Amino acid sequence: MDGSKWKANASKHKAMSYGRMEEAMKKLDEQIDRLLEEAAALDAEEDKRYGKGQRGDELPEELKDPKKRAERLREAARQLEAEKKLELAVEKEKRREKIGKAKQELEEEAKKKAEAQGDNPEEAKPSEKAQRNFTDPESRIMPRAGTFQQSYNAQVAADADTQLIVAQEVGQSASDARQLSPMVEQVEANTGLVPKELSADTGYLSQEDVEKVEDKGVECFVATGRSKHGEEAPPAPRGRPPAGLSFKERMKRKLLTKRGRKAYARRKVTAEPVIGQVKNTVLPRFSLRGLTKVQGEFSLACAVHNLKKLWKLGWELPSLAAQAA
């Protein structure tokens, strides 16, 4: 298994934190009020000069008098200014509504999380740094390629012998924790088989999740930390594991054995290349917006990847005659 952050069809510059939302809405309210007051003042001035409902340019003879033409143009300019102010006020009101909706969504998420944890949902408040994007509200800020971008977290389970994708998922959490068990269940649902072994990097290390998978008869090889480049690996342990080792210590010891090293090394030529192949040749970034749509888009990309692999493996569709027989 492996996961990767996939760039969403949204910019992080179109996002706002919960802490800034209230302040932004107050400023927009002030701007809207000022623009509407200016537009109303211009309308009142025109009504006073030309009469209510009159624009001042109704009489065609004004065009015949050069002295009045400049004044007519000035009045037309004032009218355009008033219309522009009204248009800006409408745009700012729409933006205010978007911010209000994003703020409400963050508060609802905080309440649901508090309720799931057994806390009082009415007292729950989002973190001041919690963000919502206005282009794709369901995408999330995630670390990607040394920076932070609006992204989704895509998961892939690949067969070690063929590099065929046997399970895939797209989620909103930047963490890979608690993903092993759902993916193994999907592998079983898709293929009718349970894998003998599973390898994954340190992001998937969760005792509860690993134990759920191992209860199905799957042996897990999950990294317990990142090795430094060029660092010499410690010698393989021998004999039975010492008593009293923690879950993490037992996993670390297993990965240091010859069998553990061999099993984990296969991940580097299985899941990691698959992620790179899908990202570089099929789906560099998402084009659609919203979790449901990007899940469908990623599923299609994985299907394309599998078809290419099957073709290289010499797989052919059965003929229509064979199907009819």
Disulfide bonds with the S-S distance in Angstrom:
none
